[in-house]
């Protein structure tokens, strides 16, 4: 993938450990942001790319997600590693203990270009496939509060990542929504765990069966209650 394009087949996922202020970004998310593998992932680095007009609202939404348990999602403009302005959705879940958020996990979806691929038309030719896709999109939209287009982009990202048809990804998601293995008190946590197992065709014993080991990052300074310093205004590309 060309750095900063966000077009990698891998999912753009993240984990943020609030207590020790530590981020873990997937390789493709680093590529989108133009952050090298050896560089430390930080909140300040993430917000460097946020479009100026979206910075106050995005910062407020992010701070709220670090303080309140549950699902979160927000849409904003983001300059990628090449300086191009993208439109992205950041969605996930804040998990807590004793009323304090300790970890945030989720994914980033690039919705800059509305999907109109031949693959979409092909899968919509079958009513069975269309039903599965609509059900999977609905689960994503309801859980993370994202748009129809963003939900389809999630399915397409998983499709590209695992070299599967979008319909197959949707069918596996919908099948596992009713699987006791993924039963959780929080449906958002259930859906995040399901997304980790999309590559596995058979029923799995646990979500960890499909999750690769995560690399660790050095703790990064958590920003103050004020937004990071705003970057210089650039022309949109």
C-alpha positions in Angstrom: 0.0 0.0 0.0 1.1 3.6 -0.6 1.7 5.3 2.7 -1.1 7.6 3.7 -3.7 6.2 1.4 -5.5 3.9 3.8 -6.1 1.4 1.0 -4.4 -1.6 2.6 -6.3 -4.9 2.8 -5.8 -5.0 6.5 -8.3 -3.6 8.9 -7.5 -0.2 10.5 -8.0 -1.1 14.2 -6.8 0.3 17.5 -6.6 -0.2 21.2 -6.1 2.5 23.7 -5.2 1.7 27.3 -6.3 4.7 29.3 -4.5 3.9 32.6 -1.0 3.8 31.1 -1.9 6.0 28.1 -0.8 3.4 25.6 -2.0 3.1 22.0 -1.8 0.0 19.8 -2.4 0.8 16.1 -2.7 -1.8 13.3 -0.2 -1.5 10.4 -2.8 -0.1 8.1 -3.9 2.6 10.5 -0.2 3.6 10.9 0.0 3.8 7.1 -3.1 6.0 6.8 -1.6 8.4 9.4 1.9 8.2 7.9 3.4 6.9 11.2 6.4 4.6 10.9 6.4 1.2 12.7 9.2 2.4 14.9 7.5 5.6 16.0 5.3 5.7 19.1 1.6 6.0 18.6 0.2 8.9 20.5 -3.1 10.8 20.9 -1.4 14.0 19.8 -0.2 12.3 16.6 -3.7 11.2 15.8 -5.2 14.6 16.3 -2.5 16.3 14.3 -4.4 15.2 11.2 -7.9 16.1 12.2 -9.4 18.9 10.0 -9.4 22.2 11.8 -13.2 22.6 11.5 -13.8 19.2 13.1 -11.1 19.4 15.8 -13.2 20.8 18.7 -16.1 18.4 18.2 -13.8 15.4 17.6 -11.8 16.2 20.7 -14.9 16.5 22.8 -16.2 13.2 21.5 -12.9 11.5 22.2 -12.7 12.8 25.7 -16.2 11.7 26.4 -15.3 8.2 25.2 -12.5 8.1 27.7 -14.9 8.8 30.5 -18.1 6.9 29.7 -18.4 3.2 29.1 -20.2 1.9 26.0 -20.2 2.3 22.2 -18.9 5.4 20.5 -18.5 6.7 17.0 -17.6 10.0 15.4 -17.1 11.2 11.9 -14.4 13.8 10.9 -12.0 15.0 8.3 -8.5 13.6 8.6 -5.4 14.5 6.6 -3.6 11.3 5.8 0.2 10.7 5.6 0.3 12.4 2.2 -1.6 15.4 3.2 -4.8 14.4 1.5 -8.1 15.2 3.2 -10.1 12.0 4.0 -13.5 11.5 5.6 -13.3 8.8 8.3 -15.4 7.2 10.9 -13.8 6.2 14.2 -16.0 3.7 16.1 -15.6 1.3 18.9 -16.3 0.6 22.6 -15.1 2.0 25.9 -14.7 -0.8 28.5 -14.5 0.1 32.2 -14.1 -1.2 35.7 -15.8 0.2 38.7 -17.2 3.0 36.7 -13.9 4.1 35.2 -12.9 3.6 31.5 -9.8 1.5 31.3 -9.6 0.6 27.6 -11.0 1.7 24.2 -11.0 -0.6 21.2 -12.4 -0.3 17.7 -11.7 0.6 14.1 -11.4 3.4 11.6 -13.3 3.4 8.3 -12.4 5.6 5.4 -15.7 6.8 3.8 -14.1 9.4 1.5 -15.4 7.7 -1.6 -18.9 6.3 -1.7 -18.7 2.6 -2.7 -20.1 1.9 -6.2 -18.1 -1.1 -7.1 -19.1 -4.0 -9.4 -18.8 -6.3 -6.4 -21.6 -4.5 -4.7 -23.9 -5.0 -7.7 -22.9 -8.6 -7.9 -23.8 -9.5 -4.4 -27.1 -7.5 -4.6 -28.2 -9.8 -7.5 -29.1 -12.4 -4.9 -31.9 -11.7 -2.5 -30.3 -14.1 0.0 -27.0 -12.3 -0.1 -28.7 -8.9 0.0 -30.6 -10.0 3.2 -27.4 -11.0 4.9 -25.6 -7.8 3.9 -28.5 -5.6 5.1 -28.7 -7.5 8.4 -24.9 -7.2 9.0 -25.0 -3.5 8.1 -27.9 -3.0 10.4 -26.0 -4.6 13.3 -23.0 -2.4 12.7 -25.2 0.8 12.3 -27.1 0.1 15.5 -24.1 -0.9 17.6 -21.8 1.9 16.6 -24.1 4.6 15.4 -22.5 4.8 12.0 -24.1 5.4 8.6 -25.2 2.9 6.0 -22.2 3.8 3.8 -19.8 3.4 6.7 -21.3 0.0 7.7 -20.8 -1.3 4.2 -17.2 0.0 4.2 -16.6 -2.1 7.3 -17.9 -5.2 5.5 -15.8 -4.3 2.5 -12.7 -3.8 4.6 -13.1 -7.3 6.2 -13.8 -8.7 2.7 -10.5 -7.2 1.4 -8.6 -8.2 4.5 -9.6 -11.9 4.3 -10.0 -12.2 0.5 -13.7 -13.1 0.9 -16.8 -11.9 -0.9 -18.7 -9.3 1.0 -21.7 -11.6 1.2 -19.6 -14.3 2.9 -18.4 -11.8 5.5 -22.0 -10.7 6.1 -23.3 -14.2 6.4 -20.6 -15.1 9.0 -21.4 -12.0 11.0 -25.1 -12.6 11.0 -24.7 -16.3 11.8 -22.5 -15.5 14.8 -24.8 -12.9 16.2 -27.0 -15.8 17.5 -24.0 -18.1 18.4 -23.8 -18.6 22.2 -20.0 -18.4 21.9 -20.4 -14.7 21.3 -23.1 -14.1 23.9 -22.2 -10.9 25.9 -24.1 -8.6 28.2 -22.9 -5.8 25.9 -23.9 -6.4 22.2 -21.1 -4.0 21.1 -18.5 -6.2 22.7 -20.1 -9.2 21.0 -19.9 -7.6 17.6 -16.3 -6.6 18.1 -15.4 -10.2 19.0 -17.3 -11.5 15.9 -15.3 -9.2 13.7 -12.1 -10.8 15.0 -13.2 -14.2 13.8 -14.5 -13.4 10.3 -11.6 -15.3 8.7 -12.7 -18.6 10.3 -15.2 -20.5 8.2 -16.3 -22.9 11.0 -17.8 -22.2 14.4 -15.0 -21.1 16.8 -14.6 -21.9 20.4 -13.6 -18.4 21.4 -12.9 -15.0 19.7 -9.2 -15.3 20.7 -8.8 -18.1 18.2 -8.6 -15.6 15.3 -6.8 -12.8 17.0 -3.1 -12.4 16.3 -0.7 -11.3 19.0 -0.6 -7.6 19.4 2.5 -5.6 19.6 2.9 -3.2 22.5 3.7 0.4 22.4 5.6 2.6 24.8 3.3 4.8 27.0 2.5 8.1 25.4 1.6 11.3 27.2 -2.1 11.7 27.4 -3.2 15.2 26.4 -4.6 17.7 28.9 -8.3 18.7 28.9 -7.4 21.2 26.1 -7.3 20.1 22.4 -3.9 19.5 20.9 -2.3 22.5 19.1 -4.0 23.0 15.8 -1.9 22.3 12.7 -1.4 24.9 10.1 -4.3 25.3 7.6 -3.8 23.4 4.4 -5.7 23.3 1.2 -7.9 20.3 0.8 -6.8 17.9 -1.8 
